[in-house]
Amino acid sequence: MKKILVLSLVLLLFVSAFSLKAIMVTDTGGLGDKSFNDGTWNGLLRAEDELKVDIEYIISKEQTDYITNLTTAAKNGDVILGVGFLMADALFNVAPQFPDKKFIGIDISPSEGQTVPNNLALYTFKEQDGTFLAGYIAAAMNKTGKLGYVGGIRIPPVMRLELGFRAGIKAYNQLHGTNIELISGYAGAFDAPAKGKQMAMAQYEQGADIVFHAAGGTGNGVIDASKEKGSQFLNVKADASLTTIIDEYFKAGRGYFSIGVDSDQDYLAPGYVLASAMKRVDNAAFEGIKSARSARRFQSGETILSLADGGVSLSPMKYTKGFVPNKVFAELSYLEKLIAEGTLVIPGTDEAFGTFDVSSVQFPF
């Protein structure tokens, strides 16, 4: 009996020694944004399920909450995840104060010349790779000569999302001899769905038939706008079946769509969200937590995830594949191959966009 008791205590100590508590600090969009924060939280849920990690979250209502929330998380957890570019300064401030804790920054990069603390791992993305594909498919499906874009706040990751989308449109124009234009605007917030809807509606009125959002919770309003505008145009009920939407789309020969971002948002308005440009923040969060279990595996500094390693992608387009001609998917597949092998480099700066040219690309079919 005594041996069994001792063995149980040893086993308990062994399990405790390897258990982790991961706490996520959201940006001001909070949970329920169906986008960036929710995507990161999905990574924590996966860690809870597969790695048996204890997980919690702390909601940031204002940017002034960041330092307080990160400090609270560091006092109560082993792995602290900070979400979003705007949290960069706070994360770099708090992490050195808790050298025995592991910090993970999702979509956070160091400033030029800035030293990354040894206990801080940063995950960023080549957002433009995924939104290039979204821009190309939007241009291929465009019927009006105009597309729309609604951004949240003008920060580098969001601006790269727009650049990739613009590059996809530019590539389609060069390869198909079209002259599709982009109407672009920024809401100045990631948590203003009413403003997002208003901006999308305005872009539809200006002639856009597809609007891409990179605006967090603000983008939920863009998706609502596409459903409202699309159902009115097709003259179907807001809760019409997907079969009805598809039938009426082909009768009309066109429709109105939105394009989601970060997570697979296609389900938010089936038949009206053409696709989603996914940033796999869930994978980044999971891998960061997994590496934090071992000092040997944990790598401080910045890791950049791209299309080649599954960091970004288009959604499976579960509801809208039937709208898109097979030739468009074939072209997308070939362009994706060129990006993955490094032959086609999607611009991430205005300067690179200015010289971006794919006119020499020849499809092998």
TIFIRO-144798 format. One line per 10 residues: number of its first residue (from 0); their letters; for each residue x, z, y of C-alpha. Coordinates in Angstrom, 1 decimal, decimal comma. Each point is the difference from the previous one (the first is absolute). Layout:
NUM) a) X:Z:Y | ...;
//
This chain:
0) mkkilvlslv) 0,0:0,0:0,0 | 2,8:0,9:2,3 | 1,8:-3,3:-0,7 | -3,2:-1,9:0,9 | -0,4:1,9:3,3 | 3,6:-0,7:0,9 | -0,3:-3,7:-0,9 | -3,2:-0,2:2,1 | 1,7:1,6:3,0 | 3,0:-2,4:-0,3;
10) lllfvsafsl) -2,4:-2,9:-0,3 | -1,9:1,1:3,1 | 3,2:0,4:2,0 | 1,2:-3,5:-1,2 | -3,3:-1,6:1,1 | 0,0:1,9:3,4 | 3,6:-1,1:0,6 | -1,0:-3,7:-0,2 | -3,4:0,2:1,6 | -0,3:-1,4:3,5;
20) kaimvtdtgg) -2,5:0,3:2,8 | -0,3:-3,1:2,2 | -1,8:0,2:3,3 | -1,0:-3,1:2,0 | -0,3:0,2:3,8 | -2,3:-2,8:1,2 | 0,3:-1,9:3,3 | -3,0:0,2:2,4 | -2,1:-2,4:-2,1 | -0,4:2,7:-2,6;
30) lgdksfndgt) -1,3:-0,3:-3,5 | -3,0:-2,2:-0,3 | 1,5:-2,9:1,9 | -0,2:-2,2:-3,1 | 3,4:-1,3:1,0 | 3,4:1,5:0,6 | -0,6:3,7:-0,5 | -2,3:-0,5:-2,9 | 2,5:-2,3:-1,6 | 2,8:2,6:0,3;
40) wngllraede) -2,3:2,7:-1,4 | -0,7:-2,2:-3,0 | 3,7:0,2:-0,7 | -0,2:3,8:0,0 | -3,0:-0,1:-2,3 | 2,0:-2,1:-2,4 | 2,8:2,5:0,2 | -2,4:2,8:-0,8 | -1,3:-1,9:-3,0 | 3,2:-1,4:-1,4;
50) lkvdieyiis) 2,7:2,5:1,2 | -2,2:3,2:0,0 | 0,9:0,6:3,6 | -2,1:2,3:2,1 | -1,3:-1,8:3,1 | -1,5:0,8:3,4 | -0,5:-1,7:3,3 | -0,1:1,1:3,7 | -2,0:-2,1:2,5 | 1,6:-0,8:3,4;
60) keqtdyitnl) -2,7:-0,3:2,6 | 2,5:-0,7:2,9 | 3,6:-1,1:0,1 | 0,8:3,4:1,4 | -0,9:1,4:-3,4 | 2,8:-1,7:-1,8 | 2,8:2,6:0,4 | -2,3:2,9:-0,7 | -1,5:-1,7:-3,1 | 3,3:-1,1:-1,4;
70) ttaakngdvi) 1,4:3,5:0,5 | -3,0:1,6:-1,7 | 0,4:-2,5:-2,9 | 3,7:0,8:-0,3 | -0,7:3,8:-0,3 | -2,6:-0,5:-2,7 | 1,2:-3,0:-2,0 | 3,1:-1,5:-1,7 | -0,5:-3,7:0,9 | -1,5:-0,8:3,4;
80) lgvgflmada) -1,3:-3,5:0,8 | -0,4:-1,2:3,6 | -2,1:-3,0:0,4 | 0,4:-2,6:2,8 | 2,5:-1,4:2,5 | -1,3:2,3:2,7 | 1,2:3,1:-2,0 | 3,6:-1,1:0,0 | 1,3:2,3:2,8 | -1,8:3,0:-1,4;
90) lfnvapqfpd) 1,2:-0,6:-3,6 | 3,7:-0,4:1,2 | -0,5:3,2:1,9 | -1,5:2,1:-2,8 | 1,9:-1,2:-3,1 | 3,5:1,5:1,0 | -1,7:3,4:0,5 | -0,9:0,2:-3,7 | 3,1:-1,4:-1,8 | -1,3:1,4:-3,4;
100) kkfigidisp) -3,1:-2,1:0,2 | -0,4:-3,8:-0,6 | -1,7:-2,1:2,7 | -1,4:-3,5:-0,4 | -0,9:-2,3:2,9 | -2,6:-2,7:-0,8 | 0,5:-3,0:2,3 | 2,5:1,9:2,1 | 3,4:-1,4:0,8 | 3,0:1,4:1,9;
110) segqtvpnnl) 0,8:-1,1:3,5 | 3,1:-2,2:0,4 | 3,1:2,3:-0,7 | -2,2:3,0:-0,9 | 1,4:2,1:-2,9 | -2,5:0,7:-2,8 | 0,1:3,7:-1,2 | 1,1:0,4:-3,7 | -3,5:1,3:-0,9 | -2,0:-2,9:1,5;
120) alytfkeqdg) -0,9:-3,2:-1,9 | -1,6:-2,7:2,0 | -2,2:-2,9:-1,4 | -0,7:-3,0:2,1 | -1,4:-3,4:-0,8 | 0,5:-3,7:0,8 | -3,6:-0,2:1,2 | 0,4:-3,5:1,2 | 0,4:-1,3:-3,6 | -3,5:1,0:-1,0;
130) tflagyiaaa) -1,7:-0,9:3,3 | 1,6:-3,4:-0,2 | -2,0:-0,7:-3,1 | -3,1:1,3:1,7 | 0,6:-2,2:3,0 | 0,5:-3,0:-2,2 | -3,2:0,5:-1,9 | -2,0:0,8:3,2 | 1,3:-3,3:1,5 | -1,0:-1,9:-3,2;
140) mnktgklgyv) -3,5:1,4:0,1 | -0,4:-0,4:3,7 | -2,8:-2,3:1,2 | 0,0:0,5:3,8 | 3,7:-0,4:1,1 | 0,2:3,6:1,0 | 0,9:3,3:-1,8 | 0,0:3,6:1,2 | 2,2:3,0:-0,1 | -0,8:3,6:0,9;
150) ggirippvmr) 3,0:2,4:0,0 | 0,0:3,8:0,4 | 2,9:1,2:2,1 | 3,0:-2,2:1,0 | 2,6:1,6:-2,3 | 2,6:-2,0:-2,0 | -1,7:0,0:-3,4 | -3,3:-1,2:1,5 | 1,7:-2,6:2,1 | 1,8:-1,3:-3,1;
160) lelgfragik) -3,4:-0,2:-1,7 | -1,2:-2,3:2,8 | 3,3:-2,0:-0,1 | -0,5:-0,7:-3,7 | -3,6:-1,0:0,5 | 1,1:-2,4:2,8 | 2,7:-1,4:-2,2 | -2,5:-0,7:-2,8 | -2,1:-1,9:2,5 | 3,0:-1,8:1,4;
170) aynqlhgtni) 1,1:-1,1:-3,5 | -3,4:-1,3:-0,8 | -0,1:-2,0:3,3 | 3,4:-1,5:-0,8 | -0,8:-0,9:-3,6 | -3,5:-1,3:0,6 | 0,2:-1,5:3,5 | -2,6:2,4:1,4 | 0,0:1,9:3,3 | -1,7:3,3:-0,7;
180) elisgyagaf) 0,3:2,6:2,7 | 0,0:3,8:-0,1 | -2,0:2,3:2,3 | 1,8:3,4:0,1 | -0,8:3,4:1,4 | 1,0:3,7:-0,4 | -2,4:2,9:-0,1 | 2,6:2,6:1,0 | -1,2:2,3:-2,8 | -0,2:0,4:-3,8;
190) dapakgkqma) -3,2:2,1:0,0 | -2,5:-2,0:2,1 | -2,2:-2,1:-2,3 | -2,6:-0,6:2,7 | 2,7:-1,7:2,2 | 1,3:-1,9:-3,0 | -3,5:-1,4:-0,6 | -0,5:-0,9:3,6 | 3,4:-1,8:0,1 | -0,8:-2,0:-3,2;
200) maqyeqgadi) -3,4:-1,0:1,3 | 1,6:-1,2:3,2 | 2,5:-2,1:-2,0 | -2,8:-1,5:-2,1 | -1,8:-0,9:3,2 | 3,2:-1,7:1,2 | 0,0:-2,2:-3,0 | 1,9:1,8:-2,7 | -1,6:0,0:-3,5 | 2,5:2,3:-1,7;
210) vfhaaggtgn) 1,4:3,2:1,6 | 3,0:1,9:-1,5 | 0,4:3,6:1,0 | 3,1:2,2:-0,1 | -1,7:3,1:1,6 | -0,5:2,7:-2,6 | -3,4:1,7:0,5 | -0,7:-2,3:3,0 | 0,1:-2,9:-2,4 | -3,1:1,4:-1,8;
220) gvidaskekg) -1,9:-1,2:3,0 | 1,5:-3,5:-0,4 | -1,2:-0,1:-3,6 | -3,5:1,2:1,1 | 0,0:-2,8:2,6 | 0,8:-2,7:-2,7 | -2,9:1,2:-2,1 | -2,4:0,1:2,9 | 1,1:-3,4:1,4 | 0,3:-1,6:-3,5;
230) sqflnvkada) -3,4:1,1:-1,3 | -1,7:-1,1:3,3 | 1,6:-3,4:-0,2 | -0,9:-0,5:-3,7 | -3,5:1,4:0,7 | 0,2:2,5:-2,8 | -0,8:3,7:-0,1 | 2,8:2,4:0,7 | -0,2:1,3:-3,6 | -0,3:-3,5:-1,6;
240) slttiideyf) 1,6:-0,5:-3,4 | 3,4:-1,7:-0,2 | -1,6:-2,9:-1,9 | -2,4:-0,6:3,0 | 2,9:0,2:2,5 | 2,0:-2,5:-2,0 | -2,9:-2,4:-0,4 | -0,8:0,1:3,8 | 3,6:-0,4:0,9 | 0,3:-3,2:-1,9;
250) kagrgyfsig) -3,3:-1,3:1,4 | 1,2:0,7:3,6 | 3,6:-1,2:-0,7 | 1,5:2,9:1,8 | -0,4:3,7:0,8 | 1,6:3,0:1,8 | 2,6:2,3:-1,6 | 2,4:2,8:0,7 | 3,3:0,7:-1,6 | 0,9:3,6:-0,9;
260) vdsdqdylap) 3,4:1,7:0,1 | 2,2:2,7:-1,8 | -2,5:0,7:-2,9 | -2,3:-2,4:-1,9 | -2,9:0,1:2,4 | -1,9:-2,9:-1,5 | -2,6:2,4:-1,5 | -1,1:1,3:3,5 | -2,0:-3,2:0,6 | 0,0:-2,1:-3,2;
270) gyvlasamkr) -0,2:-3,7:0,9 | 0,9:0,6:3,6 | 3,6:1,3:-0,3 | 1,9:-3,1:-1,0 | 3,1:1,9:-1,1 | 2,1:3,0:0,8 | 3,7:0,0:0,9 | 1,1:3,0:-2,1 | 2,9:2,3:0,9 | 0,7:2,0:-3,1;
280) vdnaafegik) 0,3:3,4:1,7 | -1,4:1,5:-3,1 | 3,0:-1,2:-2,1 | 2,4:1,2:2,7 | -1,5:3,5:0,0 | 0,0:0,2:-3,7 | 3,6:-1,1:-0,4 | 1,1:2,3:2,8 | -1,6:3,0:-1,7 | 1,4:-1,0:-3,4;
290) sarsarrfqs) 3,5:-0,3:1,4 | -0,3:3,4:1,7 | -0,2:1,7:-3,4 | 3,7:-0,6:-0,4 | 2,8:0,6:2,5 | 1,9:-2,8:-1,7 | -2,8:-2,5:0,3 | -1,1:0,8:3,5 | 1,5:-2,5:2,5 | -0,1:0,8:3,6;
300) getilsladg) 0,0:-2,8:2,5 | -2,2:-3,1:0,3 | -1,4:-2,0:-2,9 | -1,7:-3,3:1,0 | -2,7:-1,3:-2,3 | -0,8:-3,7:-0,1 | -2,1:-2,6:-1,7 | 2,7:-0,5:-2,6 | -0,2:3,6:-1,2 | -3,7:0,5:0,3;
310) gvslspmkyt) 0,1:1,8:3,3 | -2,5:-2,4:1,6 | -2,6:-2,4:-1,5 | -3,4:-1,6:0,5 | -2,9:1,7:-1,6 | -1,5:-1,6:-3,2 | -2,9:-1,4:2,0 | -2,5:1,1:-2,6 | -3,0:-1,1:2,1 | 1,2:-3,0:1,8;
320) kgfvpnkvfa) 2,2:-2,0:-2,4 | -2,9:-2,4:-0,5 | 0,1:-1,0:3,7 | 3,6:-1,2:-0,1 | 1,0:-3,4:-1,4 | 2,5:0,1:-2,9 | 2,5:-2,0:2,0 | 0,3:2,7:2,6 | 0,8:2,6:-2,7 | 2,6:-2,4:-1,4;
330) elsyleklia) 1,6:-0,4:3,4 | 0,0:3,8:0,5 | 1,6:0,5:-3,3 | 2,8:-2,4:0,8 | 0,6:1,5:3,4 | 0,0:3,5:-1,5 | 2,7:-1,1:-2,5 | 2,1:-1,3:2,9 | -0,3:3,3:1,9 | 0,8:2,1:-3,1;
340) egtlvipgtd) 3,2:-2,0:-0,7 | 1,1:0,1:3,6 | -0,3:-3,7:0,7 | -2,8:0,6:2,5 | 0,6:2,8:2,5 | -3,0:1,2:1,9 | 0,7:1,0:3,6 | -0,2:3,6:1,0 | 1,0:-0,5:3,7 | -1,3:-2,2:2,8;
350) eafgtfdvss) 3,4:-1,8:0,1 | -0,1:-0,8:-3,7 | -3,6:-1,2:0,3 | 1,0:-2,4:2,8 | 2,3:-1,9:-2,4 | -2,1:0,4:-3,1 | -0,5:-3,4:-1,6 | -1,3:-0,9:-3,5 | -0,6:-3,7:0,6 | 2,7:-0,8:-2,5;
360) vqfpf) -1,9:1,8:-2,8 | -1,3:-2,4:-2,7 | -2,6:1,2:-2,5 | 0,9:-1,1:-3,6 | -3,5:-1,2:-0,7;
//
